[in-house]
Amino acid sequence: MRGEGRWGVGSGRRGSSLGKGHVDRVARFIVERSRVVLAVTAIVTVASVAMLFRVSFNADVSSFLLEGNEQGEAFAALQEKYDATDPINVVASLPEGESFASGTNLAQLASLRDELASVEGVGAVATVLPAGVPGVPTAPEALAALPDEAAAALLQRSPVAALLLSDDSRHALAIVTPSEDPTATARRVIDVSLEGLELTYSGNPVVFATVLDLLSLVLLVIPPIVIALLVLVFYSTIGDRRLSVLAIVPAALGSLWTFGLLFALGREIDIVTVIVPIFVIVMGSADGLHFVTHFQAEAEKTQDVTTRVSTALSEVGVPMILTTISTAAGFLSLLATDVSPIRQLGAFTAIGITFAGIVSFFALPAVISHQHVAPRHHTALLGPRVVSALKAAVRTRVPATVVTVAVLGFAAATLPSLDVNPDQLFFFKDDDPVRLAFERTEELFGGATPLAGEFVFDPEQPEESLAAAQRLSTQMEELDGIRQVFSVADVVGQLPPEQAQAVLADQVTLPVGDMVSEDGLRFIVLPAAFDTDDLEDWVAFAANEEAIRTLTGMPVVWNEIARLVLEAQATSLIVAYLLVTIMLIVAYRRWRETFVSLIPITLTLLALLGFVAVSGIQLNLLTAVVSSIVLGVGIDYAIHYVAAIDHARPAGPGYVLRGIDKAGRPIVANALGIAVGLTALWLSPLKIHAQVSMIMWVAMLTAAATSLLVIPALLSREGVRED
């Protein structure tokens, strides 16, 4: 019968799947040549382990953000032109009621300056204290002897007092410029302490130093915990400890091989790619689980190992291939984005998923063929109860209708509030010391990561250029969200003519670094509280002024990244849909089956994006691409379910119920396995990892529920009728 609900995979059109003869030959090869298969697997594994000794980390979050986008490249070009590096900001705070306008406290600041300057890797330390001015004391002992009036006058003479001293003179900012590796220098600088001063450290090098430690923790601690949680979930459905472990082996090897390849290519682990092995493990484990479950079921029927392998592959071989392709396609769709770390995440995770699929299809059957496997345990936690509940739920279309209406209603109410999170510290938790340090620096001095720009400078007409710079600085300070604009135009008027000329000739280095070039004047923008609209107004103002060559900086770069992330969300999702649709059409050779298979994952994506909006997580560098990943992973459930129904159809009515017998438990177990496995990300100190865990809980459970309930509702009632 080719009536309503007839599937195209395997039934009557074996051209779209592996024929029985092909499966038998593959199974016989795997069993008879199992030692060869395992030897090849072992060789690749050993080579991958050897590559692990080449591991290296890239904690510089900004380095990969500056590549491939206009604003990032403009920022990098400005830094290179003025030989500027990201500084380490040190806020020195006195006890309540005290001020740096006293000799004793200035001596403390000088001691801090000298202590910071003595740290290995520090090139210069800029403070409010004048440096290199004849007759002005600089040593702590000399400053301590100054009366308060002289100390206050000394601060007033400093050309950078407005930049490096708070309004109440209780807080002073020291700008530390690294002369070598900024991250390594920051790790040493943050260990400096001085009695009587509260020190707060911020700046990109401090972020990178913190991230470096966190990356090591995530890479070494989280994956083993993920594997342990997956084994527990799989044991709940398999009921055999050894088989539960074997089901995870392909994904674990896929992760190991991927990192071996990554390090062999000289790539580094960064804040995005550190999650690659976790994704590979949890999402590459599905094929191993399905094969082990079917192989175990065949133990009830035959003791012949070749027959077990052949039967298991005939039932799940094609779905294993399709799900590997679909999951990899979800990640490969990220290559269509313009954000470098997202592309790298997509490429290497897709490779890892492919590796896991190959091991599941060849090495896992080779290993299991040497094991004594008893029939499945009917007392498994996710055993008959789950199967019975699913069968009861699909006998009517009511549960499917309720789920569909609930998801559509939830999406309609929440999707309008979906937005991009522009927070450049989105990966840190709200109470993280790094975030708190940035907030404190911003509150006192107008931003731990200020903006930078360049005024046009004509050395033939310096007065006119300086006047234009002062005029534009004043106008910019009138814009909402800008606290102060600083350039040499604010300094030269306070200096004697000879010193002013030396500054304009770039013969004198200011405390904030090089500020003058042959044709430009670098300026620094210290923001107050601002939002995206304010930032875009600043950029628009600069673009409309001929005397401003550029305005950039990490806030501008992050605003550009936010735009690219939003585009990445749409682009990767469209590409993922196209790739998966093409794959399903090729496999099913019929539009109806393709369309029906896409309905559950579409509902899942609507629920996922609604949750991202209503939870306040919003879209960021990582969460924006999860929807494409979920599409590639979630479609697996429909593929395995359709295949199980297809194999059950020739026996007559009730084929949906028999399909649940075959695929129901593995689908539920895999959804729970991914969700529970990613719960280990809550142990990560990075905020985005916990967010990914929450998102995947919602996505995987919704994908499993919609697949198991909605697909039967789209079929003839013959499929749920028991004769």
Beta strands, then each sheet from edge to edge (+ up, - down):
strand 1: 88-93
strand 2: 122-126
strand 3: 171-178
strand 4: 198-202
strand 5: 451-456
strand 6: 482-486
strand 7: 520-527
strand 8: 548-552
sheet 1: 2+ 3- 1+ 4-
sheet 2: 6+ 7- 5+ 8-
end
